Amino acid sequence: MTAMYEGNSKVHIMDHPLVAHKLTIMRDKNTSVKDFRDLVGEIGMLITYEATRDLPLTAKEIETPICKTTQPTLAGKKIAVVPILRAGLGLVDGVLRMIPSARVGHIGMFRDEETLEPHVYFCKMPKDIAERDIMIVDPMLATGGSACAAIDEMKKRGCKNIKLMVLVAAPVGIDTVQAAHPDVDIYAGAVDERLNEHGYIVPGLGDAGDRIFGTK
């Protein structure tokens, strides 16, 4: 179940005790790399559950141990999950557990030291990416710069139905993405207070990439 953010129907905030509980464990600086990594995947599964609520269904005739029946099944919608490297990789397994048939693309970015603008250095997508619904994943939505750049890249490739999935968002990041891409639905585990002077989300959970991969 999700709640709208400030009445905006395009921004969905997870309203679930399990998500809140798991995020609290992740926020704790003493949580181990293994536990942090596992929780990223678990919350990714829970957010995917909500982000796929609008998938179309069709009917299929099957035979249960009791009788023949017609029951709902997915209508074959093609999906691609696109992590923003490197931290976004932590969410991929959780999404794929829910949607095993999804293809995976990758976007890598670096930030210009002077302008602080993100620049794409790597982008590898399935050949039929324009025909797929896109789920861009990244643990943190801070300034919104990387998310906007990733969405730009997908739109350049002809993608039309794009969703952004994050664990924690800052209000400024949500506003930035909404201003640049009002057609994109945002799904977040939580919305935090603000960014600090270093661009980190407060209270946040630190550098998600370092905590997922144990590099700090």
Summary of the structure (lengths in Angstrom):
residues: 216
radius of gyration: 17.8
end to end distance: 34.4
largest distance: 67.8
contacts: 690
relative contact order: 0.17
helix: 33%
strand: 34%
